[in-house]
Amino acid sequence: MSDNPVFDRIQDYVGKDDVVLFMKGTPVFPQCGFSSVVAQVLTHVGVPYESYNVLEDFDLREGIKEFSDWPTIPQLYVKGEFVGGCDIVREMFESGELQQLLKDKGLGAA
């Protein structure tokens, strides 16, 4: 446990599920194009994931940026490790690197 309750909550989220997406909106109703792209990529590769809508929680929206030391949202975590935002996830998907990462982590992506 840290002295920051938001960091503790984020750590709990990324530790609880294998693939976690912090996004604006929800996978069904994304509120930003970048969040939509990452949700579509995850759906396309067929990996189950948990998402958290940062628009519903100001502390989470600001805390996740500090937690990851990454200034933008969406943010993708796999097995507790920060992967990146939209551009990184899209590039990894297009090169096959994302699918390989998921496979290497035992997440059986297509």
C-alpha positions as CSV (number, residue, x, y, z in Angstrom):
1,M,0.0,0.0,0.0
2,S,1.2,3.5,-0.8
3,D,0.3,6.8,0.7
4,N,-1.9,7.5,-2.4
5,P,-5.3,5.8,-2.3
6,V,-5.8,6.4,-6.0
7,F,-2.5,4.6,-6.8
8,D,-3.6,1.7,-4.5
9,R,-6.9,1.5,-6.4
10,I,-5.1,1.5,-9.8
11,Q,-2.7,-1.1,-8.6
12,D,-5.7,-3.2,-7.6
13,Y,-7.3,-2.8,-11.0
14,V,-4.2,-3.7,-13.0
15,G,-3.5,-6.6,-10.7
16,K,-7.0,-8.0,-10.7
17,D,-7.4,-8.6,-14.5
18,D,-4.9,-9.8,-17.1
19,V,-5.7,-7.0,-19.6
20,V,-6.9,-3.6,-18.4
21,L,-7.8,-0.6,-20.5
22,F,-8.3,2.9,-18.9
23,M,-10.3,4.8,-21.5
24,K,-12.7,7.6,-22.1
25,G,-16.1,6.1,-22.2
26,T,-16.8,2.3,-22.5
27,P,-16.0,-0.3,-25.1
28,V,-19.6,-0.2,-26.3
29,F,-19.8,3.6,-26.2
30,P,-16.3,5.2,-26.4
31,Q,-16.2,8.9,-25.8
32,C,-13.0,9.5,-27.8
33,G,-11.6,8.2,-31.0
34,F,-8.3,7.0,-29.5
35,S,-10.1,5.0,-26.8
36,S,-12.3,3.5,-29.5
37,V,-9.3,2.4,-31.6
38,V,-7.7,0.5,-28.6
39,A,-11.0,-1.1,-27.6
40,Q,-11.5,-2.2,-31.3
41,V,-8.0,-3.7,-31.4
42,L,-8.6,-5.7,-28.2
43,T,-11.9,-6.9,-29.5
44,H,-10.4,-7.8,-32.8
45,V,-7.6,-9.9,-31.3
46,G,-10.2,-11.6,-29.1
47,V,-8.6,-11.1,-25.7
48,P,-11.0,-10.5,-22.8
49,Y,-10.3,-7.2,-20.9
50,E,-11.6,-5.0,-18.2
51,S,-12.1,-1.3,-18.9
52,Y,-12.4,1.7,-16.6
53,N,-14.1,4.9,-17.8
54,V,-11.9,7.7,-16.6
55,L,-14.6,10.3,-17.4
56,E,-16.6,9.0,-14.5
57,D,-13.9,9.5,-12.0
58,F,-11.7,12.6,-11.9
59,D,-9.2,11.2,-9.4
60,L,-8.8,8.1,-11.6
61,R,-8.4,10.2,-14.7
62,E,-5.6,12.3,-13.2
63,G,-4.1,9.5,-11.1
64,I,-3.6,7.1,-14.0
65,K,-1.4,9.7,-15.8
66,E,0.8,10.0,-12.8
67,F,0.8,6.3,-12.0
68,S,2.1,5.4,-15.4
69,D,4.1,8.6,-16.0
70,W,2.1,8.7,-19.4
71,P,0.2,11.9,-20.1
72,T,-2.6,10.6,-22.3
73,I,-5.6,8.3,-22.2
74,P,-6.3,5.5,-23.2
75,Q,-3.7,3.4,-21.4
76,L,-3.4,-0.4,-21.8
77,Y,-2.0,-2.7,-19.2
78,V,-1.2,-6.4,-19.7
79,K,-0.5,-8.6,-16.7
80,G,0.1,-5.5,-14.6
81,E,2.6,-3.9,-17.0
82,F,1.9,-0.7,-18.8
83,V,2.0,-1.3,-22.6
84,G,1.1,2.2,-24.0
85,G,-1.5,4.4,-25.5
86,C,-3.4,4.4,-28.8
87,D,-0.5,5.0,-31.2
88,I,1.7,2.3,-29.5
89,V,-1.1,-0.2,-29.3
90,R,-2.1,0.4,-32.9
91,E,1.5,0.1,-34.2
92,M,2.1,-3.1,-32.1
93,F,-1.2,-4.6,-33.5
94,E,-0.2,-3.8,-37.1
95,S,3.2,-5.3,-36.7
96,G,1.9,-8.4,-34.9
97,E,3.9,-7.4,-31.7
98,L,0.7,-7.0,-29.6
99,Q,-0.6,-10.5,-30.6
100,Q,2.8,-11.9,-29.7
101,L,2.9,-10.1,-26.4
102,L,-0.5,-11.5,-25.5
103,K,0.5,-15.0,-26.6
104,D,3.8,-14.8,-24.6
105,K,1.8,-13.8,-21.5
106,G,-0.4,-16.9,-22.0
107,L,-3.5,-14.9,-23.1
108,G,-4.1,-16.9,-26.3
109,A,-4.8,-14.0,-28.7
110,A,-5.7,-14.7,-32.3
